[in-house]
Amino acid sequence: MTVIKQTPFVPEGPQPLVRSIAQGSRYPTHALGPLKAAVESVHAQTQAPIAIAAQSALSVASLATQAHANVQSLGGAVPLSLFALTVAQSGERKSACDRLLMQGLREHERDQMEGYRTDVSDWKLAHKIWTAKRDRLVKESASSKLEKAAAASADLNALGPEPTAPLSPKLTTAEPTLEGLVKLYMTGQPSLGLFSDEGGGFLGGHAMNSDNRLKTIAGLSSLWGGDPLDRVRSGDGATTLFGRRLAMHLMVQPVAARPLLSDPLANGQGFLARFLITEPPSAIGTRLARPENVARVAEVAMGQRLKSLLERPKPVSIEAPQELDPPMLRLSPEADYLLFGYYSEVEAQQASGGQLEHVRAYASKSPEQAARLAGVMTIWQDIAATEITGATMADAITLASFYLDEARRLSEAATISAETEEAERLRTWIFESWPRIAAESNRTPQTITPRDVVRSGPNSMRETAKVRKLMNTLAGHGWLQELEQGAEVDGQSRQLAYRVAQ
């Protein structure tokens, strides 16, 4: 007879709700090359996380340079367009960084708008005159008098083409639909920027709803790659726009970013992998130093450089003045060697079991991101440059590697459900803040009730039903132990109370 030996059950203790997500590494400001001084200047003035200032600087530099060159990558020529996604809480001074770094852009748009109004007024008058002449000549060409009809037909042929409306000088937009973006390209500049310090409005708006999501993702992905943009409408048929460029920077709060980062469609289409993503540690509560003004020279210099690049004539096709035809910015032998070395390293880590296996989409595009970053910094410094140096490529690889690490870190955080994230937030509050609060009110910190959380807990936990559900989750993981109904806690009989794990 087999004797089964029973081992007494020993509780394992509290179980973690989520795997610990490592804090991001410090932003490699030293690798920003010609943008470094301006980023440090804005950081000193705003005391925002330096990564926010860096994202803004790279985005506006991309807008200023993307019309003037394509860059050689390991897979061929690619645009200098950068897509950036910055995840940060409200109050991190995102708008302040954008305002300082985009000052040259706003000045350029304002200057151009003054001349545009005059040009539109002249065009309207010329168009009105042309239309009146055409209508008169068309009527006369149908005359029964052959001589008069022949003369009118000859004048009609000599009338020339319809006057062309001046192009809108608008360079940026915040929350367009793809249709709105296409309309801007058709009536305005071939190089645009989609910049928003409240990117949640774009992500939650009409362009990204269930009906338009796939179309928007496909269209924006095409623009990132420099591919033609197709527009199909039942009323006026199909239009294909060539030679367009788009730089993008969306600043979003974590609550808006998490659904996007975990969206199967956005990930499956490789849309998110086209973004340089970062979520810097919060600076709120640590900005106690007096803002510095000594470095403002660098920020002003960036504004002047930005304005001069935007005023530079764009290389466009002779046949189609709205189609960009940028020259190639080539890799020097040293830059090519460094970029291939980085590609080889990243490729090896994408194998099964490798560190980058679960972020292959980001990893496969990281070498191209390095080439784009190197191109932006090169043209920003010298618009006449014809090749990228090894030193600039080394800096660009440092930046691309940082963004790849951030993508790997944030992709893990994005898989956490909202409910689990809330439970983890409550657990942290109970173990870090509740002991102090209980001591101040002469309570026992080893016990806690849902009423305690509703009254003193995180602001997002003000509903008793929600708090009870979260506390049950913590109890299921061993962080809380439910007491018997009617248990006495701090001299009162409680319907529901918990003992905090020690």
VEXGU-418916 format. One record per residue: residue in three letters; x, y, z of N, C-alpha, C, CB in turn. Coordinates in steps of 0.2 Angstrom, whole numbers, plus 5000, padded with zeros to 4 digits. Glycine has a CB too. Layout:
ALAXYZXYZXYZXYZ
...
This chain:
MET500449945000500050005000500450065000499550005006
THR500350114995500750174995500550225000500650204988
VAL500950245004500850305009500950365006501250285015
ILE500450415005500550475003500750525008499950504999
LYS501350555008501550595013501250665012502350605014
GLN500950695016500650765016501050815019499950765019
THR501250865015501650925017501150985019502150945012
PRO501251005025500751065027500851125022500951085034
PHE500351155021500351215016500651275020499651225014
VAL501151305017501451365020501251415015502151355021
PRO500951475017500751525012501451555010500351575016
GLU501451575003502051605000502151675002502051594993
GLY501651705004501651785005501351814999502351805006
PRO501351884999501051924994501351904987501051994995
GLN500951904982501151894975501151954971500751834972
PRO501651974967501652034963501052034958502352044960
LEU500752094958500252104953500552114946499852164954
VAL501152144945501452154938502152144939501252224936
ARG502452134934503252124934503452194934503452084927
SER503952204938504252274939504552304932504852274944
ILE504352364930504552394924505152434926503952434921
ALA505652424923506252464924506152534922506852434921
GLN506452584926506452654925506852664919506652694931
GLY506652714914507052724908507752754910506652774904
SER508152744906508852774906508852854905509352744902
ARG509352884907509452954906509452974899510052984910
TYR509153024896509153044889509853064887508653104888
PRO510153034882510853054880510853124876511052994875
THR510853174880510853244877511453254874510753294883
HIS512053224876512653234873512653214865513253194876
ALA512153174863512153144856511753194852511953074856
LEU511453244854511053284850511453334845510653324855
GLY512053334846512453374841512253444841512453344834
PRO512053474835511953544835511353564838511853564827
LEU510953524841510353534844510453534852509753484843
LYS510953514854511153504861511053564865511853474862
ALA511353624863511353684867510653714868511753734864
ALA510253704863509553734863509153694868509253734856
VAL509253624867508853584872509053594879508953504870
GLU509653604881509853614887509653684890510653614888
SER509653734885509353804887508653794889509453844881
VAL508253764885507453754886507353714893507153724880
HIS507753664894507753624900507853674906508253564900
ALA508353714906508553754911508053804913509253794910
GLN507653834907507153884908506453854911507053914902
THR506353794908505653764910505653714916505353724904
GLN506253684917506353624922505953564920506253654929
ALA505753564914505353504911505853444910504953514905
PRO505653384910506153334909506453344902505753264908
ILE507153334902507553354896507353314890508253344898
ALA507053254891506853214885506253254881506553144887
ILE505853284885505253324882505553374877504753354887
ALA506053414880506353464876506753434870506853504880
ALA507053384871507353344865506953324860507753284868
GLN506353294862505853274857505553334853505253234860
SER505453384856505253444852505753474848505053504857
ALA506353474850506953504845507053454839507553504849
LEU507053394840507153344835506553354830507153274837
SER505953364832505353364828505353424824504653364832
VAL505453484827505453544823506053544818505553604827
ALA506653514820507253514815507053464809507853484819
SER506653414811506453364805506053404800506053304808
LEU505553444803505153484799505553534794504553524803
ALA506053564797506453614794506853584788506853654798
THR507053514789507553484785507253434780508153454789
GLN506653404782506453354778506353374770505853324781
ALA506253434769506153454762506753454758505753514761
HIS507353454761507953474758508453414756508353524762
ALA508253354759508653304757508253234759509353304761
ASN508453184756508353114758509053084760508053074752
VAL509053034764509653014767509752934765509653014775
GLN510352914764510452854762510452804768511252844759
SER510052754768510052704773510252634770509352694776
LEU510352584775510552524772510052494767510652474778
GLY509452514767508952494762508752534757508252474766
GLY509152594756509052644751508852704753508452614746
ALA508652754749508552824751507852824755508452864745
VAL507852864761507252874765507252944767507352824771
PRO506652974768506553044770506853054777505853064771
LEU506953124778507153144785506653154790507553214784
SER506053134788505453144792505453094799504753124788
LEU505353134804505353094811504653094814505853124816
PHE504453044817503853044820504053034828503352984818
ALA503753074832503953074839503353064843504353134841
LEU503353024849502753014853503053024860502452944853
THR502853074864503053094871502553074876503353164871
VAL502653034880502153014885502353054892502052934887
ALA501853094894502053134900501353164903502453194898
GLN501353164910500753184913500653264912500853174921
SER500053284913499853354913500253394918499053364914
GLY500553444916500953484921501653474921500753464928
GLU501853434915502653424914502953484910502753354911
ARG502553534908502753584905502953574897503353624908
LYS502553524894502653504887502553574883502153454886
SER501953604884501853664880502353714880501153694882
ALA502653724886503253774887503853754883503453784894
CYS503953694882504553674878504353684871504753594879
ASP503853664869503653674862503653754860502953644860
ARG503353794864503353864863503953894862502953904869
LEU504453874866505153904865505553874859505553884872
LEU505453814858505853784852505453794845505853714853
MET504853814845504553824839504453904838503853794839
GLN504753944841504654014840504854034833505154054845
GLY505454014831505654024824505154004819506253994822
LEU504853944820504253924815503653974815504053854817
ARG503453994821502854034822503054104819502654044829
GLU503654124819503854194816503754184809504554214819
HIS504054134806504054114799503354114796504454054797
GLU502854074800502154074797501854144798501854024802
ARG501954184803501654244803501954294798501854284810
ASP502554294796502854334791502554314784503654324790
GLN502554244783502254224776501554234776502354144776
MET501154234781500454244781500254324779500054234788
GLU500654364781500554434778500654444771501054484782
GLY501154414768501154414760500654374757501854394758
TYR500454324760499954274758499254314757499854214762
ARG499054354762498454384761498454434755498354424768
THR498954464754499054514748498954474742499654554748
ASP499354414741499354374735498654344734499854314736
VAL498254324739497654304738497154354735497354274745
SER497254414738496854474735496954484728496954534740
ASP497654484726497754494719497554434715498554494718
TRP497554374717497354314714496654324712497554254717
LYS496254334717495554344717495354394711495154364723
LEU495654444711495454494706495654464699495854564707
ALA496254444698496554414692496054354690497254384692
HIS495854314694495454254693494754284690495354214699
LYS494454334693493854364691493854394684493654414696
ILE494454424683494554454676494554404671495154504676
TRP494954354673495154294668494454254667495654244671
THR494054244672493454204671492954244667493054194678
ALA492954314668492454354664492654354656492454424666
LYS493354364655493554354648493354294645494354374648
ARG493554234649493354174646492654164644493554114651
ASP492254184649491454174648491254214642491054194654
ARG491554274641491354314635491554284629491654384636
LEU492254264629492454234623492154164621493254224623
VAL491954124626491654064624490954084621491454024631
LYS490554134624489954154621490054174614489654204625
GLU490554214612490654244606490854194601491254304606
SER491254144603491454084599490954044596491954044602
ALA490354054599489754014597489254054593489353984603
SER489554114591489154164587489054134580489554234586
SER488554154577488354134570488754164565487554144569
LYS489054224567489554254562490154224562489554334564
LEU490354194557490954154557491554194558491054124550
GLU491654254556492254294557492354314564492254354553
LYS491754324568491754344575491954284579491054374577
ALA491654224577491754164581492454144580491354104578
ALA492754154574493454134573493954174577493654134566
ALA493754244577494254284581494154264589494054354580
ALA493554254591493454234598493854174600492654234600
SER493754124596494154064597494854074597493954004591
ALA495154114593495854124593496054164600496054174587
ASP495654214602495754244608495754204614495254304609
LEU495254154614495154104619495754064620494554064618
ASN496054034614496653994614497254034617496853974607
ALA497254104616497854144618497754174625497854204613
LEU497154154628496954184635497454154640496254164637
GLY497754094639498154064644497854034649498554124647
PRO498153994654497853954659497553994664498453904662
GLU497053964668496753994673497254014679496253944676
PRO497254074681497754094687497754044693497554164689
THR498354024695498353974700498354014707499053944699
ALA497953984711497954014718498554004722497353984722
PRO498754054726499454054729499353994735499554124733
LEU499953964736499953914741499853934748500553874740
SER499453904752499453924759500153914762498953884763
PRO500353964767500953954770500953914776501254024772
LYS500353894778500253854784500753794784499553834785
LEU501153784789501653724790501453674795502253754791
THR500953694800500853644805500053634806501153664811
THR499853584809499253574811499253524817498853534805
ALA498653524821498653494827498253424827498453534832
GLU497653434824497153374825496753364818496653384830
PRO497153344813496753344806496553264805497253364800
THR496053264801495953194799496353184793495153184796
LEU496453124791496853114785496653154779496953034783
GLU495953154778495653194773495853274773494953194773
GLY495853294780496053364781496853374779495953384788
LEU497253324781497953334779498053334771498353274782
VAL497653284768497753284761497553354758497353224758
LYS497053384760496753444758497353504759496153464761
LEU497653504764498253544766498753534761498453534773
TYR498953474759499453464754499253484747499553384754
MET498653484746498353504739498353574738497653474738
THR498253614744498153684743498753724746497553704746
GLY499253684749499753724752500453684751499653724760
GLN500853684757501553664756501653594756501953694762
PRO502153574752502253494752502653464758502753484746
SER502853514763503153484769502853514775503953504769
LEU502553474779502053494784502253454791501353474783
GLY502053484796502153454803501453444807502653494807
LEU501353384809500853374814501053374821500453304812
PHE500953434824501253444831500653454836501753504831
SER500653424841500053434846500353414853499453394845
ASP500253464858500453454865499853424869500753514868
GLU499353414865498753374868498553324863498153424870
GLY499053274862498953224857498353174858499553184856
GLY498153174864497553134866496953154861497353134873
GLY496953224860496353244855496353214848496353324855
PHE497053204846497053174839496953094840497753184837
LEU497253064845497152994846496452974847497552964851
GLY496053014851495353004852494853034848495253024859
GLY495153074843494653104838494453064832495053164836
HIS494153104828493853074822494353034817493553134817
ALA494953064817495453024813495652954815496053064812
MET495552944822495752874824495152844827496252884830
ASN494552854825493952814828493952754824493352854827
SER493452704826493452644823493352634815492952594826
ASP493052684813492952694805493552714801492352734804
ASN493952764804494452794800495152764803494452864801
ARG495152724808495852714811496352674806495752664817
LEU496052624802496552594797496752644792496152534794
LYS496252684789496452724784496952774786495852764781
THR496852804792497352854795498052824796497052884802
ILE498052764799498652734800499052714794498552664804
ALA498652694789498952674782499252744779498452644778
GLY498852794779499052854776499652894779498552904776
LEU499652894786500252924790500852874789500052924797
SER500752814788501352764787501652774780501152694788
SER501252794775501452804769501852874769500852814764
LEU501652924772502052984773502652974776501553034776
TRP502752934781503352924785503852894780503252874791
GLY503652854776504052814771504252854765503752754769
GLY503852914764503952954758503652924752504752954756
ASP503152884753502752854747502152904745502452784749
PRO501952894739501352934737500752924741501152914729
LEU500352974742499752974746499152974741499753044751
ASP498752924742498152914738497552944741498052844736
ARG497152984737496553004740495952984735496553084740
VAL495452954737494952924733494252954736494952844733
ARG493952994732493253014734492753004728493353094735
SER492152994730491652974726491453034721490952944729
GLY491553094724491353154720491853174714491253204724
ASP492453174716492953194711493553144710493353264714
GLY493353084711493853034708494453024713494053044701
ALA494952994710495552974714496153024712495852904712
THR496553044717497053084717497653054720496953154720
THR498253064717498853034720499353094721499152974716
LEU499553104727500053154729500753134729499853194735
PHE501153154725501853134726502353184729502153124719
GLY502853164732503353214734503153254740503553264729
ARG502753224745502553254751502953224757501753244752
ARG503053274762503353254768502953274774504153284768
LEU503053234780502653244786503153234792502053204787
ALA503253284796503553274803502953274808504153324804
MET503053234813502553224818502853224825502153164817
HIS502453264830502653254837501953254841503153314839
LEU501753204844501153204848501453194855500753144846
MET501153234860501253234867500653214870501553304870
VAL500653154873500053124876500153104883499853064872
GLN499553104887499653084894499553004894499053114898
PRO499852974899499852904900499252864899500152884906
VAL498652894901498052864901497852864893497552904905
ALA498052904889497852904882498352864878497852974879
ALA499052854881499552824877499452744878500252844880
ARG499252724884499252654885498852614880498952634892
PRO498152634879497752604874498152594867497152634873
LEU498452654865498852654858499352604858499052724857
LEU499752604864500352564864500152484864500752574870
SER499552474866499352404866498852384861499052384873
ASP498752434856498252424851498552374845498152494847
PRO498252314844498452264839498552294832498052204839
LEU498052334831498052364824498652414823497452404822
ALA498752454828499352504827500052464827499352554833
ASN500052414831500652374831500752324825500652334838
GLY500152294824500152244818500352284811499552214817
GLN500152344810500352384804501052414804499852434803
GLY501352404810502052434811502052514812502452424805
PHE501452534813501352614814501752634820500552624814
LEU501652604825501952634831502752624831501752594837
ALA502952574827503752564826504052624822503852504823
ARG503652664819503852724816504052784820503452744810
PHE503752774827503852834831504452824836503252834836
LEU504752884837505252884843504852894849505852944841
ILE504852844853504452854859504852854866503952794860
THR504552904870504952904877504352924882505552954877
GLU504452904888504052924894504552934899503552864896
PRO504853004900505353014905505053014912505653084903
PRO505453004917505253014924504953084925505853004928
SER504453084929504153154930504653194934503453144934
ALA504553264933504953314936504553354941505253364931
ILE503853334941503353374946503553364953502653354944
GLY503653414957503853414964504553414965503553344966
THR504953424960505653424960505953494957506053364957
ARG505453534954505653594951505753654956505253604945
LEU506253644960506253694966506753754964506353664972
ALA507153744959507653794958507353854954508253764954
ARG507653904954507453964951507653954943507754034953
PRO507153964939507353954932507853994929506653974927
GLU508353964925508954004923508754034916509453954922
ASN509054094915509054134909509654144905508754204910
VAL510254114908510854134905510954094899511454104910
ALA510654044897510754004891510254024886510653924893
ARG509854074886509354094881509654104874509054154883
VAL510354124874510654134868510554074863511454154869
ALA510654014866510653954862509953944859510853894866
GLU509453954863508753944861508553994855508253954867
VAL508754064856508654114851509054094844508954184853
ALA509654064845510054044839509653984835510754024841
MET509353944839508953884836508353914832508753834841
GLY508053964835507453994832507654034825507154044836
GLN508254064825508554094819508654044814509154144821
ARG509053994816509253934811508553904808509653884815
LEU508053894813507453864810507153904805506953854816
LYS507153974806506754024802507154024795506754094805
SER507854024795508254024789508153964785508954034791
LEU508053904788507953844784507253844781508053784789
LEU506753864785506053864782506053914776505553884787
GLU506453974776506454024771506753994765506654084773
ARG507153944765507553924760507153894754508153874762
PRO507253904748506853874743506953804743507153904736
LYS506353774742506353694742506453664736505653674745
PRO506853614735506953574729506353544727507553524730
VAL506053564722505453534719505453514712504853584720
SER505053474710505053454703504853514698504553394702
ILE505253514692505053574688504353564685505553564682
GLU504153504684503453494681502953504686503353424678
ALA503053494692502553494698502853534704502353424700
PRO502753604704503053634710502853624717502953714708
GLN502353574717502153554724502453484726501353554725
GLU502853464721503153394723503853404724503053344717
LEU504053384730504753384732505153334728504853374740
ASP505753364727506253314723506953324727506353334716
PRO507053304733507653314737508253274735507553294744
PRO508853304735509453264734509653214739510053314733
MET510053174737510253114742510853144746510453054738
LEU510753124753511253134758511553074759511053174764
ARG512253064757512552994757512952984764513052984751
LEU513052924765513452904771514152904769513252834774
SER514552924773515252924772515452844774515652974777
PRO516052824772516252754773516252734780516952744770
GLU516452784785516452774792515752764795516852824796
ALA515252814792514552814794514252744792514252874791
ASP514352724786514152664783514352604788514352654776
TYR514952604789515252544794514852544800516052554794
LEU514852604803514452604810513752584810514552674813
LEU513452604804512652594804512552514803512352634798
PHE513052484799512952414797513152374804513452394792
GLY513552404808513752364814513152364819514352394817
TYR512852424819512252434823511652384821511952504824
TYR511552384814511052344811511152274813511052354804
SER511852244813511952174814511852164821512752164812
GLU512052204826511852194833511152194834512252254837
VAL510752234832510052234833509752174830509752304830
GLU509952154824509652094820509752034824509952094813
ALA510352024827510451964831510051964837511251964833
GLN509852014840509452014846508752004845509552084850
GLN508552004839507851994837507651914836507652024831
ALA508251874837508151804836507651774842508751764836
SER507351714841506951684847507451684853506751614845
GLY507151714859507451714865507951774866507851654866
GLY507951814861508351874861508051934865508551894854
GLN508451984867508152034871507652074867508752084873
LEU507652074860507252114856506752074853507652154851
GLU506652014855506151964851505451994851506151904854
HIS505252024857504552054857504452124855504352044865
VAL504952154852504852214849505252214842505152274854
ARG505152164839505452164832505252214827505252094829
ALA504652244828504452294823504852354824503752314824
TYR504952374831505352434833506152424831505352444840
ALA506352364832507052344831507252344824507252274834
SER506752314820506952314813506952384809506452274809
LYS506652434812506652504810507152544813505952534810
SER507452524819507952564822508552584818508152524828
PRO508852544814509452564810509252624805509752514806
GLU508652614802508352674798508252734802507752654795
GLN507952724808507952784812508552824814507552764819
ALA509052784815509752814816509952854810510252754817
ALA509852824804510052864797509652924797509852814791
ARG508952924799508552984798508853034803507852964800
LEU508953014809509253064815509853094812509353024821
ALA510353054810510953074807510853124802511453024805
GLY510353114797510253164792509953224794509753124787
VAL509553224799509253284802509753324805508653264807
MET510153294809510753334812511253364807511053294817
THR511353324802511853344797511553404793512053294792
ILE510953404790510653454786510553514791510053434783
TRP510353504797510253564802510853604802509953534809
GLN511453574803512053604804512353634797512553554807
ASP512253604792512453624785512053604780513153604784
ILE511553644777511153624772511453604766510653684771
ALA512053624765512453604758512853544759512853664757
ALA512753504765513153444766512953394761513053424773
THR513453354759513253294754513353224757513753304748
GLU513653224763513753154766513753164774514353124764
ILE513553104777513553104785514253084787512953054787
THR514453114792515153094795515053034800515453154799
GLY515553004802515552944806515352974813516252914807
ALA515653034815515453064822514653074823515853124823
THR514353104817513653114818513253044818513453154812
MET513552994814513152934814513252904821513452884809
ALA513752904824513852874831513352914836514552894833
ASP513252974835512753004840512052984838512853084839
ALA511952974832511252954829511152884832511152964822
ILE511652844832511552774834511452774842512152734832
THR511752814845511652824853510852844854512052874856
LEU510652894850509952914851509452854849509752974846
ALA509552824843509152764841509152714846509352744834
SER509752694849509752644854509352664860510452634856
PHE509352724862508952744868508252734866509152824869
TYR507952754860507252754859507052674858507152784852
LEU507552634856507352564856507252534863507952524852
ASP507752554867507652534874506952554877508252554878
GLU506852624876506152644878505552604875506152724876
ALA505652594869505052554866504952484869505152544858
ARG505552454871505552384874505252394881506252354874
ARG505452444885505152454891504452474891505552514895
LEU504252514887503552544887503052484884503452604883
SER503352444880502852394877502652344882503252354871
GLU503152334887502952294893502452324897503552274897
ALA502552384899502052424903501352424899502252494904
ALA501352434893500752434889500252374890500852454882
THR500552314891500152254891499852244898500652194891
ILE499952294903499552294909498852314908499952334915
SER498352284911497652304910497552364914497152254912
ALA497052404913496952464917496752454924496352514913
GLU496352394925496152374931496752354936495652324931
THR497252314933497852294936498252354938498252244932
GLU498352404933498752464935498452504940498752504928
GLU497752504941497452544946497552504953496652544945
ALA497552434953497652394959498352404961497452324958
GLU498852414957499552424959499652494961499952414952
ARG499252544959499252604961499052604969498852654957
LEU498452574970498152564977498652534981497552534977
ARG498952474979499452444983500052484985499752384980
THR500252524981500852574982500652624987501052604976
TRP500052654986499752704991499752674998499152724989
ILE499452614999499352585005499952575009498952515004
PHE500452555005501152535009501552595009501452485005
GLU501452645006501952705006501552765010502152724999
SER500952775009500552835011500152815017500252865006
TRP499852765017499352745022499652745029498952685021
PRO500252715031500452725037500552795040501152685038
ARG500752835036500852905039500152935040501152955033
ILE499652925035498952955036498652925042498552945030
ALA498752865043498452825049498752855056498552755049
ALA499352865056499752885062499452955064500452885061
GLU499353005058499153065060498453075063499153105053
SER498053025061497353015064497252965070496853005058
ASN497852945073497852905078497452835076497452935084
ARG497552815070497252745068497852695068496952755061
THR497552635067498052575067498252565059497752515070
PRO498852575057499052565050499052495048499752595049
GLN498952445052498952375050498252355047499152335056
THR497752395048497152385046496852445041496552365051
ILE496452425037496152475032495452455030496652495026
THR495052505028494352495026494252535019493852515031
PRO493852515015493652545009493552625010493052515005
ARG493152635016493052705017493652745018492652715024
ASP494252715021494852745022495152765015495352705026
VAL495052725010495352735003494952795000495352674999
VAL494252785001493852834997493952905000493152814998
ARG494152915007494252975010494953005009494052975017
SER495452955009496152985009496552955003496452965015
GLY496252914999496752874994496852924988496452814992
PRO497052894983497252924976496552954974497552874971
ASN496653014970496053044968495553004963496253104964
SER495852954959495552914955495052864958495952884950
MET495152864965494752804969494352844974495252764972
ARG493752864971493252904975492552864975493152974973
GLU492552804972491952764972492052704976491752754964
THR491552694981491652634985491652574981491052634990
ALA491152564977491152504973491852484969490552504968
LYS492152534966492752524963493252504968492952594959
VAL493352544974493852534979493752454981493752584984
ARG493152434983493052364985493352314980492352354986
LYS493252324974493452284969494252284968493152304962
LEU494552334969495252344969495552304975495452414968
MET495252314981495452284987495352214987495152314993
ASN494852184984494752114983495352084979494052094980
THR495552124973496152104969496752094973496252154963
LEU496852144978497452144982497452084987497552214986
ALA496852074989496752014994496851954990496052014997
GLY496651944984496851884980497551874979496451894974
HIS497951924979498651924978499051924985498951974974
GLY498651924990499051914997499251975000499551874996
TRP499052034997499352105000498852125006499352154995
LEU498252105005497752115010497352055013497152165008
GLN497152055019496751995021496052015024497151955027
GLU495551995021494852015023494751995030494351995018
LEU494552035035494352015041493551995041494452075046
GLU493351955047492751935047492251995048492651895053
GLN491651985045491152045045490952055053490552025042
GLY490952125054490852145061491552145065490452095064
ALA492052135062492752145066492852215069493352115062
GLU493052215075493152285078493852315075493152275085
VAL493852375073494452405070494452475073494452405062
ASP494952495077494952555080494352575084495052615075
GLY494052525088493552535092492852535089493552605095
GLN492752515082492152515079492052445075492152575074
SER491452425075491252365072491252385064490652335074
ARG491552345060491652355053491252305049492352365051
GLN490952325044490652285039491152245035490052315035
LEU491652285032492152265028492752295030491952275020
ALA493252255032493952285033494452235032493952305041
TYR495052265031495652215029496252225033495852235021
ARG496652175034497252175038497852185032497352115042
VAL498252235033498752245028499352195029499052315029
ALA499552165024500152115025500752145027500252075018
GLN501152105032501752135035502352105031501752115042
